[in-house]
Amino acid sequence: MSIVKKKYNIITLCGSIKFKTEFMKVQEKLTLEGNIVFTPNFFNNLKDEMNIETKNMLDKMHRQKIDMSNEIYVINVGGYIGESTKSEIEYAEAKRKKITYLENIK
């Protein structure tokens, strides 16, 4: 008797950390649908307290999550997509990742 291993879809959530509530809802929904979901490392806005090396490290970590993913899911509440998220979308496009948006883009 062989055990069949299911290969789960892996999704990285991208968007502004100010949408923490939406991130949590989407993470729960996607997980219950059978996906592995990567989220930002934290939802506290520490940009003012963070040195450039730490910010760069976190950006690289998030890009590595995108590398490990099959797709990204953009949390674009009210159509909002900030500069960091735009850069993550461009990175995902260059890596030929599927891109899904919470809200339709215009």
Phi and psi in radians as a Rosetta constraint file:
Dihedral C 1 N 2 CA 2 C 2 CIRCULARHARMONIC -1.781 0.35
Dihedral N 2 CA 2 C 2 N 3 CIRCULARHARMONIC 2.600 0.35
Dihedral C 2 N 3 CA 3 C 3 CIRCULARHARMONIC -1.717 0.35
Dihedral N 3 CA 3 C 3 N 4 CIRCULARHARMONIC 2.146 0.35
Dihedral C 3 N 4 CA 4 C 4 CIRCULARHARMONIC -1.492 0.35
Dihedral N 4 CA 4 C 4 N 5 CIRCULARHARMONIC 2.163 0.35
Dihedral C 4 N 5 CA 5 C 5 CIRCULARHARMONIC -1.669 0.35
Dihedral N 5 CA 5 C 5 N 6 CIRCULARHARMONIC 2.190 0.35
Dihedral C 5 N 6 CA 6 C 6 CIRCULARHARMONIC -1.411 0.35
Dihedral N 6 CA 6 C 6 N 7 CIRCULARHARMONIC 2.337 0.35
Dihedral C 6 N 7 CA 7 C 7 CIRCULARHARMONIC -1.661 0.35
Dihedral N 7 CA 7 C 7 N 8 CIRCULARHARMONIC 1.983 0.35
Dihedral C 7 N 8 CA 8 C 8 CIRCULARHARMONIC -1.411 0.35
Dihedral N 8 CA 8 C 8 N 9 CIRCULARHARMONIC 2.505 0.35
Dihedral C 8 N 9 CA 9 C 9 CIRCULARHARMONIC -1.211 0.35
Dihedral N 9 CA 9 C 9 N 10 CIRCULARHARMONIC 2.440 0.35
Dihedral C 9 N 10 CA 10 C 10 CIRCULARHARMONIC -2.009 0.35
Dihedral N 10 CA 10 C 10 N 11 CIRCULARHARMONIC 2.233 0.35
Dihedral C 10 N 11 CA 11 C 11 CIRCULARHARMONIC -2.200 0.35
Dihedral N 11 CA 11 C 11 N 12 CIRCULARHARMONIC 2.333 0.35
Dihedral C 11 N 12 CA 12 C 12 CIRCULARHARMONIC -1.812 0.35
Dihedral N 12 CA 12 C 12 N 13 CIRCULARHARMONIC 2.235 0.35
Dihedral C 12 N 13 CA 13 C 13 CIRCULARHARMONIC -1.466 0.35
Dihedral N 13 CA 13 C 13 N 14 CIRCULARHARMONIC 2.339 0.35
Dihedral C 13 N 14 CA 14 C 14 CIRCULARHARMONIC -2.246 0.35
Dihedral N 14 CA 14 C 14 N 15 CIRCULARHARMONIC 2.589 0.35
Dihedral C 14 N 15 CA 15 C 15 CIRCULARHARMONIC 2.630 0.35
Dihedral N 15 CA 15 C 15 N 16 CIRCULARHARMONIC 3.133 0.35
Dihedral C 15 N 16 CA 16 C 16 CIRCULARHARMONIC -1.242 0.35
Dihedral N 16 CA 16 C 16 N 17 CIRCULARHARMONIC 2.345 0.35
Dihedral C 16 N 17 CA 17 C 17 CIRCULARHARMONIC -1.186 0.35
Dihedral N 17 CA 17 C 17 N 18 CIRCULARHARMONIC -0.168 0.35
Dihedral C 17 N 18 CA 18 C 18 CIRCULARHARMONIC -1.211 0.35
Dihedral N 18 CA 18 C 18 N 19 CIRCULARHARMONIC -0.208 0.35
Dihedral C 18 N 19 CA 19 C 19 CIRCULARHARMONIC -1.739 0.35
Dihedral N 19 CA 19 C 19 N 20 CIRCULARHARMONIC 0.737 0.35
Dihedral C 19 N 20 CA 20 C 20 CIRCULARHARMONIC -0.929 0.35
Dihedral N 20 CA 20 C 20 N 21 CIRCULARHARMONIC -0.785 0.35
Dihedral C 20 N 21 CA 21 C 21 CIRCULARHARMONIC -1.038 0.35
Dihedral N 21 CA 21 C 21 N 22 CIRCULARHARMONIC -0.774 0.35
Dihedral C 21 N 22 CA 22 C 22 CIRCULARHARMONIC -1.157 0.35
Dihedral N 22 CA 22 C 22 N 23 CIRCULARHARMONIC -0.691 0.35
Dihedral C 22 N 23 CA 23 C 23 CIRCULARHARMONIC -0.988 0.35
Dihedral N 23 CA 23 C 23 N 24 CIRCULARHARMONIC -0.817 0.35
Dihedral C 23 N 24 CA 24 C 24 CIRCULARHARMONIC -1.127 0.35
Dihedral N 24 CA 24 C 24 N 25 CIRCULARHARMONIC -0.712 0.35
Dihedral C 24 N 25 CA 25 C 25 CIRCULARHARMONIC -1.114 0.35
Dihedral N 25 CA 25 C 25 N 26 CIRCULARHARMONIC -0.807 0.35
Dihedral C 25 N 26 CA 26 C 26 CIRCULARHARMONIC -1.167 0.35
Dihedral N 26 CA 26 C 26 N 27 CIRCULARHARMONIC -0.720 0.35
Dihedral C 26 N 27 CA 27 C 27 CIRCULARHARMONIC -1.026 0.35
Dihedral N 27 CA 27 C 27 N 28 CIRCULARHARMONIC -0.802 0.35
Dihedral C 27 N 28 CA 28 C 28 CIRCULARHARMONIC -1.106 0.35
Dihedral N 28 CA 28 C 28 N 29 CIRCULARHARMONIC -0.834 0.35
Dihedral C 28 N 29 CA 29 C 29 CIRCULARHARMONIC -1.036 0.35
Dihedral N 29 CA 29 C 29 N 30 CIRCULARHARMONIC -0.875 0.35
Dihedral C 29 N 30 CA 30 C 30 CIRCULARHARMONIC -1.147 0.35
Dihedral N 30 CA 30 C 30 N 31 CIRCULARHARMONIC -0.654 0.35
Dihedral C 30 N 31 CA 31 C 31 CIRCULARHARMONIC -1.122 0.35
Dihedral N 31 CA 31 C 31 N 32 CIRCULARHARMONIC -0.790 0.35
Dihedral C 31 N 32 CA 32 C 32 CIRCULARHARMONIC -1.175 0.35
Dihedral N 32 CA 32 C 32 N 33 CIRCULARHARMONIC -0.350 0.35
Dihedral C 32 N 33 CA 33 C 33 CIRCULARHARMONIC -1.450 0.35
Dihedral N 33 CA 33 C 33 N 34 CIRCULARHARMONIC -0.023 0.35
Dihedral C 33 N 34 CA 34 C 34 CIRCULARHARMONIC 1.696 0.35
Dihedral N 34 CA 34 C 34 N 35 CIRCULARHARMONIC 0.464 0.35
Dihedral C 34 N 35 CA 35 C 35 CIRCULARHARMONIC -1.891 0.35
Dihedral N 35 CA 35 C 35 N 36 CIRCULARHARMONIC 2.664 0.35
Dihedral C 35 N 36 CA 36 C 36 CIRCULARHARMONIC -1.579 0.35
Dihedral N 36 CA 36 C 36 N 37 CIRCULARHARMONIC 2.254 0.35
Dihedral C 36 N 37 CA 37 C 37 CIRCULARHARMONIC -2.147 0.35
Dihedral N 37 CA 37 C 37 N 38 CIRCULARHARMONIC 2.165 0.35
Dihedral C 37 N 38 CA 38 C 38 CIRCULARHARMONIC -1.694 0.35
Dihedral N 38 CA 38 C 38 N 39 CIRCULARHARMONIC 2.407 0.35
Dihedral C 38 N 39 CA 39 C 39 CIRCULARHARMONIC -2.133 0.35
Dihedral N 39 CA 39 C 39 N 40 CIRCULARHARMONIC 3.001 0.35
Dihedral C 39 N 40 CA 40 C 40 CIRCULARHARMONIC -0.992 0.35
Dihedral N 40 CA 40 C 40 N 41 CIRCULARHARMONIC 2.758 0.35
Dihedral C 40 N 41 CA 41 C 41 CIRCULARHARMONIC -1.158 0.35
Dihedral N 41 CA 41 C 41 N 42 CIRCULARHARMONIC -0.556 0.35
Dihedral C 41 N 42 CA 42 C 42 CIRCULARHARMONIC -2.812 0.35
Dihedral N 42 CA 42 C 42 N 43 CIRCULARHARMONIC 2.872 0.35
Dihedral C 42 N 43 CA 43 C 43 CIRCULARHARMONIC -1.994 0.35
Dihedral N 43 CA 43 C 43 N 44 CIRCULARHARMONIC 0.218 0.35
Dihedral C 43 N 44 CA 44 C 44 CIRCULARHARMONIC -1.519 0.35
Dihedral N 44 CA 44 C 44 N 45 CIRCULARHARMONIC 2.376 0.35
Dihedral C 44 N 45 CA 45 C 45 CIRCULARHARMONIC -1.468 0.35
Dihedral N 45 CA 45 C 45 N 46 CIRCULARHARMONIC 1.731 0.35
Dihedral C 45 N 46 CA 46 C 46 CIRCULARHARMONIC -1.874 0.35
Dihedral N 46 CA 46 C 46 N 47 CIRCULARHARMONIC 0.230 0.35
Dihedral C 46 N 47 CA 47 C 47 CIRCULARHARMONIC -0.934 0.35
Dihedral N 47 CA 47 C 47 N 48 CIRCULARHARMONIC -0.725 0.35
Dihedral C 47 N 48 CA 48 C 48 CIRCULARHARMONIC -1.197 0.35
Dihedral N 48 CA 48 C 48 N 49 CIRCULARHARMONIC -0.503 0.35
Dihedral C 48 N 49 CA 49 C 49 CIRCULARHARMONIC -1.597 0.35
Dihedral N 49 CA 49 C 49 N 50 CIRCULARHARMONIC -0.156 0.35
Dihedral C 49 N 50 CA 50 C 50 CIRCULARHARMONIC -1.664 0.35
Dihedral N 50 CA 50 C 50 N 51 CIRCULARHARMONIC 2.367 0.35
Dihedral C 50 N 51 CA 51 C 51 CIRCULARHARMONIC -1.405 0.35
Dihedral N 51 CA 51 C 51 N 52 CIRCULARHARMONIC 2.881 0.35
Dihedral C 51 N 52 CA 52 C 52 CIRCULARHARMONIC -1.106 0.35
Dihedral N 52 CA 52 C 52 N 53 CIRCULARHARMONIC -0.606 0.35
Dihedral C 52 N 53 CA 53 C 53 CIRCULARHARMONIC -1.118 0.35
Dihedral N 53 CA 53 C 53 N 54 CIRCULARHARMONIC -0.745 0.35
Dihedral C 53 N 54 CA 54 C 54 CIRCULARHARMONIC -1.163 0.35
Dihedral N 54 CA 54 C 54 N 55 CIRCULARHARMONIC -0.758 0.35
Dihedral C 54 N 55 CA 55 C 55 CIRCULARHARMONIC -1.051 0.35
Dihedral N 55 CA 55 C 55 N 56 CIRCULARHARMONIC -0.779 0.35
Dihedral C 55 N 56 CA 56 C 56 CIRCULARHARMONIC -1.092 0.35
Dihedral N 56 CA 56 C 56 N 57 CIRCULARHARMONIC -0.707 0.35
Dihedral C 56 N 57 CA 57 C 57 CIRCULARHARMONIC -1.070 0.35
Dihedral N 57 CA 57 C 57 N 58 CIRCULARHARMONIC -0.799 0.35
Dihedral C 57 N 58 CA 58 C 58 CIRCULARHARMONIC -1.135 0.35
Dihedral N 58 CA 58 C 58 N 59 CIRCULARHARMONIC -0.665 0.35
Dihedral C 58 N 59 CA 59 C 59 CIRCULARHARMONIC -1.093 0.35
Dihedral N 59 CA 59 C 59 N 60 CIRCULARHARMONIC -0.753 0.35
Dihedral C 59 N 60 CA 60 C 60 CIRCULARHARMONIC -1.129 0.35
Dihedral N 60 CA 60 C 60 N 61 CIRCULARHARMONIC -0.682 0.35
Dihedral C 60 N 61 CA 61 C 61 CIRCULARHARMONIC -1.089 0.35
Dihedral N 61 CA 61 C 61 N 62 CIRCULARHARMONIC -0.731 0.35
Dihedral C 61 N 62 CA 62 C 62 CIRCULARHARMONIC -1.170 0.35
Dihedral N 62 CA 62 C 62 N 63 CIRCULARHARMONIC -0.679 0.35
Dihedral C 62 N 63 CA 63 C 63 CIRCULARHARMONIC -1.137 0.35
Dihedral N 63 CA 63 C 63 N 64 CIRCULARHARMONIC -0.609 0.35
Dihedral C 63 N 64 CA 64 C 64 CIRCULARHARMONIC -1.168 0.35
Dihedral N 64 CA 64 C 64 N 65 CIRCULARHARMONIC -0.626 0.35
Dihedral C 64 N 65 CA 65 C 65 CIRCULARHARMONIC -1.065 0.35
Dihedral N 65 CA 65 C 65 N 66 CIRCULARHARMONIC -0.740 0.35
Dihedral C 65 N 66 CA 66 C 66 CIRCULARHARMONIC -1.087 0.35
Dihedral N 66 CA 66 C 66 N 67 CIRCULARHARMONIC -0.736 0.35
Dihedral C 66 N 67 CA 67 C 67 CIRCULARHARMONIC -1.012 0.35
Dihedral N 67 CA 67 C 67 N 68 CIRCULARHARMONIC -0.671 0.35
Dihedral C 67 N 68 CA 68 C 68 CIRCULARHARMONIC -1.400 0.35
Dihedral N 68 CA 68 C 68 N 69 CIRCULARHARMONIC -0.168 0.35
Dihedral C 68 N 69 CA 69 C 69 CIRCULARHARMONIC -1.648 0.35
Dihedral N 69 CA 69 C 69 N 70 CIRCULARHARMONIC 2.781 0.35
Dihedral C 69 N 70 CA 70 C 70 CIRCULARHARMONIC -1.527 0.35
Dihedral N 70 CA 70 C 70 N 71 CIRCULARHARMONIC -0.424 0.35
Dihedral C 70 N 71 CA 71 C 71 CIRCULARHARMONIC -2.757 0.35
Dihedral N 71 CA 71 C 71 N 72 CIRCULARHARMONIC 2.902 0.35
Dihedral C 71 N 72 CA 72 C 72 CIRCULARHARMONIC -2.042 0.35
Dihedral N 72 CA 72 C 72 N 73 CIRCULARHARMONIC 2.667 0.35
Dihedral C 72 N 73 CA 73 C 73 CIRCULARHARMONIC -2.171 0.35
Dihedral N 73 CA 73 C 73 N 74 CIRCULARHARMONIC 2.019 0.35
Dihedral C 73 N 74 CA 74 C 74 CIRCULARHARMONIC -1.608 0.35
Dihedral N 74 CA 74 C 74 N 75 CIRCULARHARMONIC 2.151 0.35
Dihedral C 74 N 75 CA 75 C 75 CIRCULARHARMONIC -1.543 0.35
Dihedral N 75 CA 75 C 75 N 76 CIRCULARHARMONIC 1.656 0.35
Dihedral C 75 N 76 CA 76 C 76 CIRCULARHARMONIC -2.034 0.35
Dihedral N 76 CA 76 C 76 N 77 CIRCULARHARMONIC 1.117 0.35
Dihedral C 76 N 77 CA 77 C 77 CIRCULARHARMONIC -1.027 0.35
Dihedral N 77 CA 77 C 77 N 78 CIRCULARHARMONIC 2.252 0.35
Dihedral C 77 N 78 CA 78 C 78 CIRCULARHARMONIC 1.112 0.35
Dihedral N 78 CA 78 C 78 N 79 CIRCULARHARMONIC 0.319 0.35
Dihedral C 78 N 79 CA 79 C 79 CIRCULARHARMONIC 1.424 0.35
Dihedral N 79 CA 79 C 79 N 80 CIRCULARHARMONIC 0.041 0.35
Dihedral C 79 N 80 CA 80 C 80 CIRCULARHARMONIC -1.267 0.35
Dihedral N 80 CA 80 C 80 N 81 CIRCULARHARMONIC 2.188 0.35
Dihedral C 80 N 81 CA 81 C 81 CIRCULARHARMONIC -2.368 0.35
Dihedral N 81 CA 81 C 81 N 82 CIRCULARHARMONIC 1.936 0.35
Dihedral C 81 N 82 CA 82 C 82 CIRCULARHARMONIC -1.402 0.35
Dihedral N 82 CA 82 C 82 N 83 CIRCULARHARMONIC 3.106 0.35
Dihedral C 82 N 83 CA 83 C 83 CIRCULARHARMONIC -1.070 0.35
Dihedral N 83 CA 83 C 83 N 84 CIRCULARHARMONIC -0.762 0.35
Dihedral C 83 N 84 CA 84 C 84 CIRCULARHARMONIC -1.094 0.35
Dihedral N 84 CA 84 C 84 N 85 CIRCULARHARMONIC -0.744 0.35
Dihedral C 84 N 85 CA 85 C 85 CIRCULARHARMONIC -1.162 0.35
Dihedral N 85 CA 85 C 85 N 86 CIRCULARHARMONIC -0.694 0.35
Dihedral C 85 N 86 CA 86 C 86 CIRCULARHARMONIC -1.003 0.35
Dihedral N 86 CA 86 C 86 N 87 CIRCULARHARMONIC -0.746 0.35
Dihedral C 86 N 87 CA 87 C 87 CIRCULARHARMONIC -1.157 0.35
Dihedral N 87 CA 87 C 87 N 88 CIRCULARHARMONIC -0.629 0.35
Dihedral C 87 N 88 CA 88 C 88 CIRCULARHARMONIC -1.189 0.35
Dihedral N 88 CA 88 C 88 N 89 CIRCULARHARMONIC -0.676 0.35
Dihedral C 88 N 89 CA 89 C 89 CIRCULARHARMONIC -1.099 0.35
Dihedral N 89 CA 89 C 89 N 90 CIRCULARHARMONIC -0.795 0.35
Dihedral C 89 N 90 CA 90 C 90 CIRCULARHARMONIC -1.070 0.35
Dihedral N 90 CA 90 C 90 N 91 CIRCULARHARMONIC -0.704 0.35
Dihedral C 90 N 91 CA 91 C 91 CIRCULARHARMONIC -1.099 0.35
Dihedral N 91 CA 91 C 91 N 92 CIRCULARHARMONIC -0.808 0.35
Dihedral C 91 N 92 CA 92 C 92 CIRCULARHARMONIC -1.101 0.35
Dihedral N 92 CA 92 C 92 N 93 CIRCULARHARMONIC -0.689 0.35
Dihedral C 92 N 93 CA 93 C 93 CIRCULARHARMONIC -1.082 0.35
Dihedral N 93 CA 93 C 93 N 94 CIRCULARHARMONIC -0.766 0.35
Dihedral C 93 N 94 CA 94 C 94 CIRCULARHARMONIC -1.106 0.35
Dihedral N 94 CA 94 C 94 N 95 CIRCULARHARMONIC -0.508 0.35
Dihedral C 94 N 95 CA 95 C 95 CIRCULARHARMONIC -1.584 0.35
Dihedral N 95 CA 95 C 95 N 96 CIRCULARHARMONIC 0.069 0.35
Dihedral C 95 N 96 CA 96 C 96 CIRCULARHARMONIC 1.034 0.35
Dihedral N 96 CA 96 C 96 N 97 CIRCULARHARMONIC 0.714 0.35
Dihedral C 96 N 97 CA 97 C 97 CIRCULARHARMONIC -1.537 0.35
Dihedral N 97 CA 97 C 97 N 98 CIRCULARHARMONIC 2.589 0.35
Dihedral C 97 N 98 CA 98 C 98 CIRCULARHARMONIC -1.174 0.35
Dihedral N 98 CA 98 C 98 N 99 CIRCULARHARMONIC 2.478 0.35
Dihedral C 98 N 99 CA 99 C 99 CIRCULARHARMONIC -2.196 0.35
Dihedral N 99 CA 99 C 99 N 100 CIRCULARHARMONIC 2.169 0.35
Dihedral C 99 N 100 CA 100 C 100 CIRCULARHARMONIC -2.076 0.35
Dihedral N 100 CA 100 C 100 N 101 CIRCULARHARMONIC 2.511 0.35
Dihedral C 100 N 101 CA 101 C 101 CIRCULARHARMONIC -2.029 0.35
Dihedral N 101 CA 101 C 101 N 102 CIRCULARHARMONIC 2.496 0.35
Dihedral C 101 N 102 CA 102 C 102 CIRCULARHARMONIC -1.058 0.35
Dihedral N 102 CA 102 C 102 N 103 CIRCULARHARMONIC -0.839 0.35
Dihedral C 102 N 103 CA 103 C 103 CIRCULARHARMONIC -2.027 0.35
Dihedral N 103 CA 103 C 103 N 104 CIRCULARHARMONIC 2.579 0.35
Dihedral C 103 N 104 CA 104 C 104 CIRCULARHARMONIC -0.979 0.35
Dihedral N 104 CA 104 C 104 N 105 CIRCULARHARMONIC 2.439 0.35
Dihedral C 104 N 105 CA 105 C 105 CIRCULARHARMONIC -1.662 0.35
Dihedral N 105 CA 105 C 105 N 106 CIRCULARHARMONIC 2.601 0.35
